[in-house]
Each structure stands twice: as C-alpha cells, then as structure tokens.
C-alpha cells in the first residue's frame, strides 16, 4: 500500500508539472465559431478587406511558455490556459464589456468577438480591448524572465472606421516602472495596413506585477480596437529552446525579403 501511495503521488506530481509548463489553447475559453467578422486566409492581404490575413503566428506549446489570458486561466499561479489579470474586470475595457472570451478581440459587444488579426497577420493567441484597457498580471506565481508579444490595431476596424482603422498606444510597466511605450499606432497608414509591432523585454528577478495599458491616446473608444497578439511570459524552460513560426520585429521585413 505504501508503494502504491508513493507511485500515485508521483503520477500526480508529474501530471501537475506538465500542466504547469504547457500553454494549451484548448483549455482556454476560446472564440466559438467564425466570429462576427470571419477571418479569411489569402495569398496577399488587402487593406480594403477586414480580417483577411496572409501570415499566421501559431500557439507556442513549448515548456515554460505562459500566455496572458482573460477568462480560462488562473492567478497568481497560471494553469494550462495561462495567467489572468488580478485587477477588477471593469478595468479591462472601456466599451463593449465585459470581456468574456480568450484569444479574441473586443468586437462590438457580447456575442461579437473576433479572432485576432493585426496588420494582415492572424494570431492564434492574444487579447484585445476597447480603449482604455488596463490589465495587471501577478508575476509571483512562476519564474518569469521575459515578455514577448505583438501590438497593434485590430483589422476588424479596417478600412474606413475612424478613417484609419482606429488608433492607440501600448504601455507596459513592471512594478510601476515603465519598460516599453509605443507611439500611437494606427490600423492603416498611407493606404497600407500597419504591421504588428513586436514588444519584448526582460523581467527582473523578484518582480511582482506586470501592468499593461492599451488604447489610450487614440481617436475614441468607438473604433480603437487595440490588440496584443501572442502575448506571453517566458520562464527559463522556454528561453532554452528556440520558438518556431515567430515573426521578426516588423512583419513587413519578412514579407519584403521574398
């Protein structure tokens, strides 16, 4: 009996460890169906078409990758879906709330959520909000060493909404110290989609919380659909292995190289 108990405990430990280090999209509260504005894969995306895409950033399933989530995750210790914010739900979005689905944009209210497309690129994971959205993530539940993600305005508002698909900025802070601030980004510029902008920064040892403010400084909450694609925290397990299918800092650099 003693050996059986020890074996059972070992199995439970291994299972628990597996769930703690795998980022599983299937465990999230995912977008159900095509979305209010369905995405469409094309050979070359067109700024005049909403939510068409010619590139994909897939779910990163490496050990040690923890995605930022909204609904299906947990905090301060993440589960297989990821890490959810600790601040009140009412602070997550200015309009169209409450946010009720993982890996989706804000859409136009409940029941209209869409898949995340930024600058003609479809991101399987991420989050989106109307301005102004504030998200505070507790960093004490794991050994995080880096943040990576791609910021921009959702293609669900291109073309023509607010003239350029909305606009807004993105500010990231760790324990009250700003570590990244974008310029005010637009959905389109000079008749072209604005590329998703990569954000990455180191997380100092002992950090307590990550705060993300997105959508401030734009035209107005009605059309400023800010989004963060592939928003994830990395532990040492993840940084030891190179990711697959990830974009450069500006997607256009890769597209223009072919």
ROROBA-226651 format. One record per residue (C-alpha): x, y, z; residue in three letters; residue number from 1. Coordinates in steps of 0.5 Angstrom, whole numbers, plus 500, padded with zeros to 3 digits. Example, Ala and Ser with C-alpha at 12.3 -4.5 7.8 and 13.67 -1.06 7.14 Angstrom:
2
NODE  east  north   up    r    k
NODE   525    491  516  ALA    1
NODE   527    498  514  SER    2
END
This chain:
258
NODE  east  north   up    r    k
NODE   500    500  500  UNK    1
NODE   506    505  502  UNK    2
NODE   509    504  495  UNK    3
NODE   502    505  491  UNK    4
NODE   501    511  495  UNK    5
NODE   508    514  493  UNK    6
NODE   507    512  486  UNK    7
NODE   500    515  486  UNK    8
NODE   503    522  489  UNK    9
NODE   509    521  484  UNK   10
NODE   504    521  478  UNK   11
NODE   500    527  481  UNK   12
NODE   506    531  481  UNK   13
NODE   508    529  474  UNK   14
NODE   502    531  471  UNK   15
NODE   501    537  475  UNK   16
NODE   508    539  473  UNK   17
NODE   506    538  466  UNK   18
NODE   500    543  467  UNK   19
NODE   504    548  470  UNK   20
NODE   509    548  464  UNK   21
NODE   505    547  458  UNK   22
NODE   501    553  455  UNK   23
NODE   495    550  452  UNK   24
NODE   490    554  448  UNK   25
NODE   485    548  448  UNK   26
NODE   484    550  456  UNK   27
NODE   482    557  455  UNK   28
NODE   475    560  454  UNK   29
NODE   476    560  446  UNK   30
NODE   473    564  441  UNK   31
NODE   467    560  439  UNK   32
NODE   466    560  431  UNK   33
NODE   468    564  426  UNK   34
NODE   467    571  430  UNK   35
NODE   462    577  428  UNK   36
NODE   467    579  422  UNK   37
NODE   470    572  420  UNK   38
NODE   478    571  418  UNK   39
NODE   480    569  411  UNK   40
NODE   487    567  409  UNK   41
NODE   489    570  403  UNK   42
NODE   496    570  399  UNK   43
NODE   496    577  400  UNK   44
NODE   492    581  405  UNK   45
NODE   489    587  402  UNK   46
NODE   488    593  407  UNK   47
NODE   481    594  404  UNK   48
NODE   478    588  407  UNK   49
NODE   477    587  414  UNK   50
NODE   480    581  418  UNK   51
NODE   484    578  411  UNK   52
NODE   491    575  413  UNK   53
NODE   497    572  410  UNK   54
NODE   501    570  416  UNK   55
NODE   500    566  422  UNK   56
NODE   503    566  429  UNK   57
NODE   501    559  432  UNK   58
NODE   500    557  439  UNK   59
NODE   507    557  442  UNK   60
NODE   507    550  446  UNK   61
NODE   514    550  449  UNK   62
NODE   515    548  456  UNK   63
NODE   516    554  460  UNK   64
NODE   511    559  456  UNK   65
NODE   506    562  460  UNK   66
NODE   500    566  456  UNK   67
NODE   497    572  458  UNK   68
NODE   489    570  459  UNK   69
NODE   483    573  461  UNK   70
NODE   478    568  463  UNK   71
NODE   480    561  462  UNK   72
NODE   487    562  466  UNK   73
NODE   488    563  474  UNK   74
NODE   493    567  478  UNK   75
NODE   498    568  481  UNK   76
NODE   500    561  479  UNK   77
NODE   498    560  472  UNK   78
NODE   494    554  469  UNK   79
NODE   495    551  462  UNK   80
NODE   491    556  459  UNK   81
NODE   495    562  462  UNK   82
NODE   495    568  467  UNK   83
NODE   489    572  468  UNK   84
NODE   489    579  471  UNK   85
NODE   489    581  478  UNK   86
NODE   485    588  478  UNK   87
NODE   478    589  477  UNK   88
NODE   474    586  471  UNK   89
NODE   471    593  470  UNK   90
NODE   478    596  469  UNK   91
NODE   480    591  463  UNK   92
NODE   476    595  457  UNK   93
NODE   473    602  456  UNK   94
NODE   467    600  452  UNK   95
NODE   464    593  450  UNK   96
NODE   465    589  456  UNK   97
NODE   465    585  460  UNK   98
NODE   471    581  456  UNK   99
NODE   468    574  456  UNK  100
NODE   473    570  451  UNK  101
NODE   480    569  451  UNK  102
NODE   484    570  445  UNK  103
NODE   479    574  442  UNK  104
NODE   479    582  440  UNK  105
NODE   473    586  443  UNK  106
NODE   469    586  437  UNK  107
NODE   462    591  438  UNK  108
NODE   460    588  445  UNK  109
NODE   458    581  448  UNK  110
NODE   457    576  442  UNK  111
NODE   461    579  437  UNK  112
NODE   468    577  439  UNK  113
NODE   473    576  433  UNK  114
NODE   480    573  432  UNK  115
NODE   486    577  433  UNK  116
NODE   489    580  426  UNK  117
NODE   494    585  426  UNK  118
NODE   497    588  420  UNK  119
NODE   494    582  416  UNK  120
NODE   497    577  421  UNK  121
NODE   493    572  425  UNK  122
NODE   495    571  432  UNK  123
NODE   492    564  435  UNK  124
NODE   493    567  442  UNK  125
NODE   493    574  445  UNK  126
NODE   488    579  448  UNK  127
NODE   484    586  446  UNK  128
NODE   480    591  448  UNK  129
NODE   477    598  447  UNK  130
NODE   480    604  450  UNK  131
NODE   482    604  455  UNK  132
NODE   484    597  458  UNK  133
NODE   488    596  464  UNK  134
NODE   491    589  466  UNK  135
NODE   495    588  472  UNK  136
NODE   498    581  472  UNK  137
NODE   501    578  478  UNK  138
NODE   508    575  477  UNK  139
NODE   509    572  483  UNK  140
NODE   507    565  481  UNK  141
NODE   513    563  477  UNK  142
NODE   520    565  475  UNK  143
NODE   519    569  469  UNK  144
NODE   525    572  466  UNK  145
NODE   522    575  459  UNK  146
NODE   515    578  456  UNK  147
NODE   514    578  448  UNK  148
NODE   508    580  444  UNK  149
NODE   506    584  438  UNK  150
NODE   502    590  439  UNK  151
NODE   497    594  434  UNK  152
NODE   490    596  432  UNK  153
NODE   485    590  430  UNK  154
NODE   484    589  423  UNK  155
NODE   477    588  425  UNK  156
NODE   476    596  424  UNK  157
NODE   480    597  417  UNK  158
NODE   478    600  413  UNK  159
NODE   475    607  414  UNK  160
NODE   473    606  421  UNK  161
NODE   476    613  424  UNK  162
NODE   479    614  417  UNK  163
NODE   485    609  419  UNK  164
NODE   482    603  423  UNK  165
NODE   483    606  430  UNK  166
NODE   489    608  434  UNK  167
NODE   492    608  441  UNK  168
NODE   498    607  444  UNK  169
NODE   501    601  449  UNK  170
NODE   505    602  455  UNK  171
NODE   508    596  459  UNK  172
NODE   510    597  467  UNK  173
NODE   514    593  472  UNK  174
NODE   512    594  479  UNK  175
NODE   511    602  477  UNK  176
NODE   517    603  472  UNK  177
NODE   515    604  465  UNK  178
NODE   519    599  461  UNK  179
NODE   516    600  454  UNK  180
NODE   512    605  451  UNK  181
NODE   509    605  444  UNK  182
NODE   508    611  439  UNK  183
NODE   501    612  438  UNK  184
NODE   499    606  433  UNK  185
NODE   494    606  427  UNK  186
NODE   490    601  424  UNK  187
NODE   493    604  417  UNK  188
NODE   497    609  414  UNK  189
NODE   498    612  407  UNK  190
NODE   493    606  405  UNK  191
NODE   497    601  408  UNK  192
NODE   496    596  414  UNK  193
NODE   501    598  420  UNK  194
NODE   505    592  421  UNK  195
NODE   504    589  428  UNK  196
NODE   510    591  433  UNK  197
NODE   514    587  437  UNK  198
NODE   515    588  444  UNK  199
NODE   520    584  448  UNK  200
NODE   523    586  455  UNK  201
NODE   527    582  461  UNK  202
NODE   523    581  467  UNK  203
NODE   528    583  473  UNK  204
NODE   528    577  479  UNK  205
NODE   523    579  484  UNK  206
NODE   518    583  480  UNK  207
NODE   511    583  483  UNK  208
NODE   507    585  477  UNK  209
NODE   506    587  470  UNK  210
NODE   501    593  468  UNK  211
NODE   499    593  461  UNK  212
NODE   495    600  459  UNK  213
NODE   493    600  452  UNK  214
NODE   488    604  448  UNK  215
NODE   490    611  451  UNK  216
NODE   492    617  446  UNK  217
NODE   487    614  441  UNK  218
NODE   481    617  437  UNK  219
NODE   476    615  441  UNK  220
NODE   473    608  445  UNK  221
NODE   468    607  439  UNK  222
NODE   473    605  434  UNK  223
NODE   480    604  438  UNK  224
NODE   480    596  438  UNK  225
NODE   487    595  441  UNK  226
NODE   490    588  441  UNK  227
NODE   496    584  443  UNK  228
NODE   498    578  439  UNK  229
NODE   502    572  442  UNK  230
NODE   502    576  449  UNK  231
NODE   507    571  453  UNK  232
NODE   511    570  459  UNK  233
NODE   517    566  459  UNK  234
NODE   521    562  464  UNK  235
NODE   528    559  464  UNK  236
NODE   525    553  461  UNK  237
NODE   522    557  455  UNK  238
NODE   529    561  453  UNK  239
NODE   533    555  453  UNK  240
NODE   529    553  447  UNK  241
NODE   528    557  440  UNK  242
NODE   521    558  438  UNK  243
NODE   518    556  432  UNK  244
NODE   514    560  427  UNK  245
NODE   515    567  430  UNK  246
NODE   515    574  427  UNK  247
NODE   521    579  427  UNK  248
NODE   520    586  430  UNK  249
NODE   516    588  424  UNK  250
NODE   513    583  420  UNK  251
NODE   514    587  413  UNK  252
NODE   521    586  414  UNK  253
NODE   520    578  413  UNK  254
NODE   515    579  407  UNK  255
NODE   519    584  403  UNK  256
NODE   525    579  404  UNK  257
NODE   522    574  399  UNK  258
END
